[in-house]
């Protein structure tokens, strides 16, 4: 372990020097890559230095205890137990820090919500989820950008695509990917029957240009007039954008802005993130043959959570967590669920380490 920690500190110092090198600072792609690695290494490098200092101190104390100076021995014996307790504590902290971190955790995120099975009730539930995530983002002081919104006739949401900008946005929300199920009596239901419907959530790390290279020749770009429920998105110019990535068949639309240029920029941001996800999924499939975590699969077809309105209950099926505070959760109070999912994922990865 000592050698591994020394290697981490050496690499951290190398990165620090490289980031001051004019040849590196002039290369944006390389500078961004090294900055990200430096930032990820900082917590474990600092903790490693603290641990090695304490370890060296312990070695000195043991040498003193094997010597003949009675006064020094007495002083050392008084401090020895506290130093051993500190080393044990630092070892436990390092075990957590040394677990490979998801390099995407600190990124901004693209959040996609779509109504699933259940018709108009599913669209209304998708609208509830949209507001839930918007309120959580507000609690976290994150910036929100609406990329695309397709509303239903009764005020629900058929599809919403949102960019959430803030440190750790993807790391907080990545476990939300999957099928969310609702059980409640719809307002339109006169007999009081309980209905079950669903909405799908996809959470993508926002890819930067250094993560995904897109060739302009691979894109088919169409423009059209924006339209939407209630007429609020309708305009008379062809400002809406549809981008098709020909090699993969991925299609992205954006019509929220009145400017065609702004819609194109937003659509490219979503396309880049979806292509990045495709790349990551290929890697995950390879890794999944060796390991599988119910928390971190992010399988969009998996039913991950049920919101039962008559019982005021929210159940996350992956970690068997049930909370009787549905109104608070729907109002954006997701902290307890997100923290529990993070802990479960960390425990799983510690078991693998």
C-alpha positions in Angstrom: 0.0 0.0 0.0 2.9 2.4 0.9 4.3 2.0 -2.6 1.0 2.6 -4.3 0.5 5.8 -2.3 3.9 7.0 -3.3 3.1 6.4 -6.9 -0.1 8.4 -6.6 1.8 11.3 -5.0 4.5 11.1 -7.7 1.8 11.2 -10.5 0.0 14.1 -8.8 3.3 16.1 -8.6 4.0 15.3 -12.3 0.6 16.5 -13.3 1.1 19.7 -11.3 4.3 20.4 -13.2 2.7 19.6 -16.6 -0.2 21.9 -16.1 2.4 24.8 -15.8 4.1 23.8 -19.0 3.3 26.3 -21.9 3.3 23.4 -24.4 0.5 21.8 -22.4 -1.5 25.0 -21.7 -1.6 25.8 -25.4 -3.2 22.4 -26.2 -6.8 22.7 -24.9 -7.6 19.0 -25.4 -4.5 17.8 -23.5 -4.8 20.5 -20.8 -8.5 19.6 -20.2 -7.6 15.9 -19.9 -4.7 16.5 -17.5 -6.7 19.0 -15.4 -9.5 16.5 -15.0 -6.9 13.8 -13.9 -5.3 16.2 -11.5 -8.6 17.2 -10.0 -9.6 13.6 -9.5 -6.3 12.7 -7.9 -6.2 15.7 -5.5 -8.3 14.2 -2.6 -6.4 10.8 -2.6 -3.0 12.5 -3.0 -3.6 14.8 -0.1 -4.8 12.0 2.1 -1.9 9.9 1.0 0.6 12.6 2.1 -1.2 12.8 5.5 -1.0 9.0 5.9 2.7 8.7 4.9 3.6 11.5 7.3 1.8 9.7 10.1 3.4 6.4 9.1 6.9 7.9 9.1 6.2 9.4 12.6 5.1 5.9 13.8 8.4 4.5 12.5 10.3 7.1 14.4 8.4 6.4 17.6 9.1 2.7 17.3 12.8 3.4 16.9 12.7 5.6 20.1 10.9 2.8 22.0 13.7 0.4 21.0 16.3 2.8 22.3 17.6 3.7 25.8 16.2 7.2 26.4 13.6 6.7 29.2 12.2 10.2 29.1 11.7 10.1 25.3 10.1 6.6 25.6 7.6 8.0 28.1 6.6 10.9 25.8 6.3 8.6 22.8 4.2 6.1 24.7 1.7 8.8 25.6 1.3 9.8 21.9 1.6 6.3 20.4 -2.1 5.2 20.8 -3.4 8.5 19.3 -1.1 8.1 16.3 -2.1 4.5 15.7 -5.8 5.5 15.9 -5.1 8.3 13.3 -3.4 5.8 11.0 -6.3 3.4 11.3 -8.7 6.2 10.5 -6.6 7.3 7.5 -6.4 3.8 6.2 -10.2 3.5 6.2 -10.6 6.8 4.4 -8.0 5.8 1.8 -9.8 2.5 1.1 -12.8 4.5 0.0 -10.8 7.1 -1.9 -8.8 4.4 -3.8 -12.0 2.8 -5.2 -12.0 3.9 -8.9 -14.2 7.0 -9.2 -16.6 7.4 -12.1 -14.8 10.1 -14.2 -18.2 11.4 -15.3 -19.5 12.1 -11.8 -18.4 15.8 -11.8 -20.0 16.5 -15.2 -23.1 18.4 -16.0 -26.0 16.2 -17.1 -28.6 15.8 -19.8 -31.9 14.6 -18.3 -34.5 13.1 -20.5 -38.1 12.3 -19.3 -40.7 10.5 -21.4 -44.2 9.4 -20.7 -44.5 5.6 -20.9 -47.3 3.1 -20.6 -50.6 4.6 -19.3 -51.5 7.2 -22.0 -52.4 10.7 -20.7 -51.9 9.7 -17.0 -48.3 8.7 -17.9 -47.8 12.1 -19.5 -49.1 13.8 -16.4 -46.8 11.7 -14.2 -43.9 12.6 -16.5 -44.8 16.2 -15.8 -44.6 15.5 -12.1 -41.1 14.0 -12.5 -40.0 16.9 -14.6 -41.1 19.4 -11.8 -39.5 17.1 -9.1 -36.1 17.2 -10.8 -36.4 20.9 -11.5 -37.0 21.6 -7.8 -34.2 19.3 -6.8 -31.9 21.2 -9.2 -33.0 24.5 -7.6 -32.2 23.2 -4.1 -28.7 22.3 -5.3 -28.3 25.8 -6.9 -27.7 24.2 -10.3 -28.5 26.0 -13.6 -31.2 24.6 -15.8 -31.6 24.9 -19.5 -34.6 23.5 -21.3 -33.5 21.8 -24.5 -36.8 20.4 -25.8 -40.3 20.1 -24.4 -43.2 18.3 -26.0 -46.4 18.8 -23.9 -49.6 16.8 -24.0 -53.0 18.3 -24.4 -53.9 18.2 -20.7 -50.7 19.8 -19.4 -48.6 16.6 -19.1 -45.3 15.9 -20.8 -44.7 13.5 -23.7 -41.0 14.3 -23.7 -38.7 16.7 -21.9 -35.0 17.1 -22.4 -33.1 19.4 -19.9 -29.5 20.4 -19.5 -28.5 20.6 -15.8 -25.3 22.5 -15.2 -23.6 22.2 -11.8 -20.7 20.5 -10.1 -21.6 16.8 -9.5 -25.0 17.0 -11.3 -24.4 13.7 -13.1 -23.0 12.0 -10.1 -26.1 12.9 -8.1 -28.7 12.0 -10.7 -27.1 9.0 -12.6 -29.0 6.4 -10.5 -32.4 8.0 -11.7 -32.1 6.3 -15.1 -34.9 3.7 -15.5 -38.6 3.2 -15.4 -40.5 5.1 -12.7 -44.0 3.7 -11.9 -46.9 5.6 -10.4 -50.0 4.2 -8.7 -52.8 6.7 -8.1 -56.4 7.5 -8.9 -56.4 9.8 -11.9 -58.4 13.1 -11.7 -60.4 11.9 -14.7 -61.4 8.6 -13.0 -65.0 8.8 -11.8 -65.2 5.4 -10.2 -62.1 5.9 -8.0 -60.1 3.0 -9.6 -56.4 2.9 -8.9 -54.3 3.2 -12.1 -50.7 2.2 -12.7 -48.7 4.0 -15.3 -45.0 4.8 -16.0 -42.5 7.2 -17.3 -38.9 6.6 -18.4 -36.0 8.7 -17.2 -32.5 8.8 -18.9 -29.6 10.6 -17.3 -26.6 11.2 -19.5 -23.2 12.8 -18.6 -22.9 16.0 -20.7 -20.1 15.2 -23.2 -17.5 17.8 -24.1 -15.9 18.2 -27.5 -12.8 16.5 -26.1 -14.9 13.4 -25.2 -16.7 12.9 -28.6 -15.5 14.0 -32.0 -18.4 14.6 -34.5 -17.7 14.8 -38.2 -19.9 17.4 -39.9 -20.3 15.2 -42.9 -22.0 12.6 -40.7 -24.9 15.0 -39.9 -28.2 15.6 -41.7 -29.7 18.9 -40.4 -33.3 19.9 -41.1 -35.1 23.0 -40.0 -38.8 23.4 -39.5 -41.3 25.7 -37.7 -41.6 25.1 -34.0 -44.9 24.1 -32.6 -46.4 23.1 -29.2 -49.4 22.8 -27.0 -51.3 26.0 -26.4 -49.4 27.8 -29.0 -46.7 29.1 -26.7 -43.8 27.6 -28.7 -45.3 28.4 -32.2 -43.3 30.8 -34.3 -43.4 31.9 -38.0 -39.8 31.2 -38.9 -38.1 27.8 -39.3 -36.0 28.1 -36.1 -36.6 24.5 -34.9 -33.7 22.0 -35.6 -33.6 18.3 -36.3 -30.2 16.7 -36.4 -29.7 13.1 -37.6 -26.4 11.4 -37.0 -26.2 9.2 -40.0 -23.7 6.5 -38.8 -25.8 5.7 -35.7 -29.3 6.9 -36.8 -29.6 9.0 -33.6 -32.1 11.9 -34.0 -32.1 15.0 -31.8 -34.7 17.9 -32.1 -34.6 21.2 -30.4 -37.2 24.0 -30.7 -37.2 25.8 -27.4 -35.3 28.8 -28.6 -36.5 31.3 -31.2 -33.0 31.4 -32.7 -32.1 28.6 -35.1 -28.4 29.0 -34.1 -29.2 28.5 -30.4 -31.4 25.5 -31.1 -28.5 24.0 -33.2 -26.0 24.5 -30.3 -28.4 22.9 -27.8 -29.2 20.0 -30.2 -25.5 19.3 -30.7 -25.0 19.3 -26.9 -27.7 16.6 -26.6 -26.3 14.6 -29.6 -22.8 14.7 -28.2 -24.0 13.4 -24.9 -26.1 10.6 -26.5 -23.1 9.5 -28.6 -20.9 9.5 -25.5 -23.5 7.3 -23.7 -23.3 4.8 -26.7 -19.5 4.7 -26.3 -19.9 4.2 -22.5 -22.5 1.5 -22.9 -20.2 -0.6 -25.1 -17.6 -0.4 -22.3 -20.1 -1.3 -19.6 -21.3 -4.3 -21.6 -17.7 -5.6 -21.6 -17.4 -5.0 -17.8 -20.8 -6.4 -17.1 -19.6 -9.8 -18.1 -17.3 -9.6 -15.1 -19.5 -7.7 -12.7 -23.1 -6.5 -12.3 -24.5 -3.9 -9.9 -28.2 -3.4 -9.6 -27.7 0.2 -8.5 -25.3 1.3 -11.3 -26.6 -0.5 -14.4 -28.7 2.5 -15.5 -30.8 0.0 -17.5 -33.7 2.2 -18.9 -36.0 -0.8 -19.2 -35.6 -1.7 -15.5 -38.4 -0.7 -13.1 -36.4 1.2 -10.4 -39.0 3.1 -8.3 -42.7 3.1 -7.5 -44.7 6.2 -6.3 -47.9 5.1 -4.5 -50.1 8.1 -3.9 -52.9 6.5 -1.8 -50.2 5.2 0.7 -48.0 8.3 0.4 -45.1 5.8 -0.3 -42.1 5.8 -2.5 -40.2 2.5 -2.9 -36.8 2.2 -4.6 -36.7 -1.5 -5.7 -33.0 -1.7 -6.2 -32.1 -1.2 -2.6 -35.4 -2.1 -0.9 -35.8 1.4 0.4 -39.3 2.6 1.3 -40.1 6.2 2.5 -43.5 7.5 3.5 -42.9 11.1 2.4 -44.1 11.0 -1.2 -45.3 14.7 -1.2 -41.8 15.9 0.0 -40.1 13.7 -2.6 -42.3 14.9 -5.5 -41.5 18.4 -4.3 -37.8 17.8 -5.0 -36.6 16.4 -1.6 -34.5 13.6 -3.2 -31.5 13.9 -0.9 -32.3 10.8 1.3 -32.9 8.5 -1.7 -29.8 9.8 -3.6 -27.6 9.4 -0.6 -28.8 5.8 0.0 -28.2 4.9 -3.6 -24.7 6.3 -3.5 -23.9 4.4 -0.3 -25.2 1.1 -1.8 -23.1 1.6 -4.9 -20.0 2.4 -2.8 -20.5 -0.7 -0.6 -20.9 -2.8 -3.7 -17.6 -1.4 -5.2 -15.8 -1.8 -1.9 -16.8 -5.4 -1.9 -15.3 -5.8 -5.4 -12.0 -4.0 -4.6 
